[in-house]
Amino acid sequence: MLVDKDCGIQLQTVDSTNTYSKKKEVPLGYWVLAEEQTAGRGRHGRQWLSQGEEKIFFSCKFTLQAATFSLPLLSLFVGSAVLKTLQKQFPNIKTKLALKWPNDIYLEDKKVSGILIESEYMDTQSIFIAGVGINIYGKDKLSTSDYLSETALGKEFRMQIIYSLISHLNEMESILQNTNSIQTELDWIYQHSTLRNKKIETTQNGEKFCGIVFGYDRN
């Protein structure tokens, strides 16, 4: 088990749930939830602002015993756990939700959730912090982001989302332990990806490549 459902720290305000989770006082398997976040972070040092009146700022701290996995693979699998959670909790928009590689969840063409995976060594052990921000409901219209609900849903429903997410994160660990299941999960992720069949360009060693995305491998 990566995350213990019963081991949560709930805060009113915090600078960043990821930063708080890194504290030595927060044991492995614990999760942190905050009502407000003043210095949320995204990838490449960007600021992460969850929007609206109802949102989730969540982080969990864990280690992995799986023999073969990479950080990009872990990022995709956490994204898969978030996507499956939101599909389950918001069935009316299930088909409109997709994973944008490597770590965002989109509702059609707007972002509703962001994920940040961080790693560090502690006592010769690799420790991972998975942070998740989710826009649930808000009154103001947004340009590049959106909300999952058109009405306020309340704290009880937000906790339902958290417990479902913890369950899906623990399922992810089981998949990573079984090398035969990894590609099956990657195929599922691809089928629910914004990059499916998309034409992209990339540059490697100064040379430009153009191609069609047709799947993910474990790297």
C-alpha positions in Angstrom: 0.0 0.0 0.0 1.4 3.4 -1.0 -1.0 5.6 0.9 -3.0 4.9 4.1 -6.5 6.2 3.8 -6.7 6.7 7.6 -3.4 8.7 7.8 -4.2 12.2 6.7 -3.2 15.7 7.8 -5.9 18.3 7.1 -4.8 22.0 7.2 -6.6 25.2 6.7 -3.8 27.1 4.9 -0.3 26.0 3.8 2.3 27.3 1.5 2.4 24.1 -0.5 1.1 20.6 0.3 4.2 19.2 -1.4 6.6 21.3 0.6 4.7 20.4 3.8 4.8 16.7 2.9 8.6 16.8 2.7 8.9 17.5 6.4 10.5 14.6 8.3 7.6 14.7 10.8 5.3 13.5 7.9 5.7 9.7 7.7 5.6 7.6 4.6 2.1 6.7 3.6 0.6 9.9 4.9 -1.4 12.4 2.9 -1.9 16.2 3.3 -5.0 18.1 2.4 -5.3 21.9 2.6 -8.3 24.3 2.2 -6.0 27.0 0.8 -2.5 27.0 -0.7 -0.4 30.2 -0.9 2.6 29.1 -2.9 1.6 26.1 -5.0 4.1 24.9 -7.5 3.9 23.3 -10.9 6.5 21.8 -13.2 9.7 23.7 -14.0 9.2 26.0 -11.1 5.9 27.4 -12.3 3.3 28.6 -9.9 0.2 26.4 -9.6 -3.1 28.2 -8.7 -6.2 26.1 -8.2 -9.2 28.2 -9.1 -12.7 28.7 -7.7 -14.6 28.4 -4.5 -14.2 24.6 -4.3 -10.8 23.0 -5.0 -8.5 20.3 -3.8 -4.9 20.7 -2.7 -3.6 17.2 -2.0 -0.2 15.6 -1.6 0.9 12.1 -0.5 4.3 10.8 0.5 5.5 7.3 -0.4 8.2 5.0 -1.5 8.1 2.3 -4.2 9.5 -1.2 -4.1 8.9 -1.9 -7.8 12.0 -3.2 -9.5 11.5 -1.5 -12.8 10.0 2.0 -13.2 11.1 5.5 -14.2 10.0 8.9 -13.0 8.2 9.7 -16.3 6.3 6.3 -15.9 5.4 7.1 -12.3 4.1 10.6 -13.4 1.9 9.0 -16.1 0.5 6.4 -13.6 -0.3 9.1 -11.0 -2.1 11.0 -13.8 -4.0 7.8 -14.7 -5.1 7.5 -11.0 -6.3 11.1 -11.0 -8.1 10.6 -14.3 -9.8 7.4 -13.2 -10.9 9.1 -10.0 -12.5 12.0 -11.8 -14.2 9.8 -14.3 -15.7 7.8 -11.4 -16.8 10.8 -9.4 -18.1 12.9 -12.4 -19.7 10.2 -14.7 -21.7 12.9 -16.6 -18.5 14.3 -18.1 -16.5 11.0 -18.1 -15.9 10.9 -21.9 -14.8 14.6 -22.0 -11.9 14.1 -19.5 -8.4 13.2 -20.8 -4.8 13.1 -19.7 -2.5 15.6 -21.2 1.0 14.2 -21.1 2.7 14.2 -18.8 0.7 15.5 -15.8 -2.5 17.5 -16.5 -6.1 16.5 -16.7 -8.2 18.3 -19.3 -12.0 18.7 -19.6 -12.2 19.0 -23.4 -9.7 21.9 -24.2 -9.4 23.3 -20.6 -7.3 22.2 -17.6 -9.1 21.0 -14.5 -6.3 19.3 -12.6 -2.5 19.5 -12.4 0.0 17.0 -10.9 3.5 17.5 -9.6 5.8 14.5 -8.8 8.9 15.2 -6.8 11.6 12.8 -5.5 14.4 13.0 -3.0 16.7 10.7 -1.1 16.3 10.1 2.6 18.3 7.6 4.5 19.4 5.9 1.2 15.7 5.5 0.3 13.9 7.2 -2.7 11.0 9.2 -1.4 8.3 10.5 -3.7 5.8 13.3 -3.2 2.8 13.4 -5.5 0.9 16.7 -5.4 -2.5 17.1 -7.0 -4.6 20.2 -7.6 -8.2 20.0 -8.8 -10.7 22.7 -9.8 -14.1 21.5 -8.6 -16.4 24.5 -8.7 -16.2 28.2 -9.2 -18.4 31.2 -10.1 -15.9 33.0 -12.3 -15.3 32.0 -15.9 -11.7 31.1 -16.8 -9.8 31.4 -20.0 -7.5 28.3 -20.0 -8.9 26.4 -17.1 -12.3 25.1 -16.1 -14.3 23.5 -13.3 -15.6 19.9 -13.0 -19.0 20.9 -11.6 -21.5 23.7 -12.4 -22.7 23.6 -8.8 -21.1 23.6 -5.3 -20.7 20.0 -4.0 -19.6 20.4 -0.4 -16.8 19.1 1.7 -18.2 15.6 2.1 -18.0 15.1 -1.7 -14.5 16.5 -1.8 -13.4 13.9 0.8 -15.1 11.2 -1.3 -12.8 12.3 -4.2 -9.8 12.1 -1.9 -10.6 8.6 -0.7 -11.2 7.4 -4.3 -7.9 8.9 -5.4 -6.1 7.1 -2.6 -7.6 3.9 -3.7 -6.5 4.4 -7.3 -3.0 5.4 -6.2 -2.7 2.1 -4.3 -3.9 0.2 -7.4 -1.1 1.9 -9.3 1.4 0.3 -7.0 0.0 -3.2 -7.8 0.3 -2.5 -11.5 3.9 -1.4 -11.1 4.8 -4.5 -9.2 3.6 -6.6 -12.2 5.6 -6.0 -15.3 3.0 -7.7 -17.4 0.4 -5.2 -16.4 2.4 -2.1 -17.1 1.9 -2.0 -20.9 -1.8 -2.7 -20.5 -2.1 0.4 -18.2 -0.1 2.4 -20.7 -2.4 1.4 -23.5 -5.4 2.5 -21.4 -3.6 5.9 -20.7 -3.0 6.3 -24.5 -6.7 5.7 -25.2 -7.6 8.5 -22.8 -4.8 10.9 -23.9 -5.1 14.3 -25.6 -2.0 13.2 -27.7 -3.8 10.2 -29.2 -3.1 10.2 -33.0 -1.8 13.8 -32.7 0.9 15.1 -35.0 3.8 16.6 -33.0 7.3 18.0 -33.6 10.3 17.6 -31.3 14.0 18.4 -31.4 16.7 16.0 -30.3 20.4 16.9 -30.5 19.6 19.9 -32.7 17.6 17.8 -35.2 13.9 18.2 -35.7 11.6 15.2 -35.9 7.9 15.1 -36.8 5.6 12.2 -36.2 2.2 10.8 -35.0 1.8 9.8 -31.4 0.6 6.1 -31.5 1.3 4.9 -27.9 3.4 5.0 -24.8 6.1 2.6 -23.7 7.5 2.3 -20.1 10.2 4.9 -20.7 
